[in-house]
């Protein structure tokens, strides 16, 4: 039997449940510490199916709680460091972007330089540049907390110099000036000691170590 008003009541209850589910998932997202998600990650976090997670991601974007980074990924952050190091994993900020972050230069790079162990790639629309390095060179970075509960990964001064030498992102004279003005040679040598792979001798020559 259908009672008067039943058709109006049920949709309202359904919408209320959906809003409640969205709020619960959003709360989980904020507590997770992550900002960038794909459907699999959101599914694991919330316990919903991957299909439901895909729909939920679209709703977050439509509701302006999140923005679409690239196909299949959304972010709840507007910070380029957070988005760059969580969009492609593993990765950390290095090179000229790290030099600027550590106040070693006032030169602003058009792209956010990142080191990664996966293939090199560039996202011009986002301003992210990923440089492939050897797995045994993937060290020398720290997790930096970001207001709102998220994080990003940033190279130390020493590692940014080593990465720039390895990746040929700057001239030898520029990197040597950074060595003289911003780090101790002993710290730079110690950071490079961990690497025992291809190109180490050239890095030492470039940095005059």
Secondary structure, DSSP 8 states (H G I E B T S, - for coil): ---TTHHHHHHHHHHHHHHHHHHHHHHHHHHHS--EEEHHHHHHHH---HHHHHHHHHHHHHTTSSEEEETTEEES---HHHHHHHHSSSEEE-HHHHHHHTTS-----SSEEEEESS--EEETTTTEEEEE--GGG--SEEEEEETTTEEEEEE-HHHHHHHHHHHT-S-HHHHHHHHHHHS-HHHHHHHHHT--STTHHHHHHHTT-
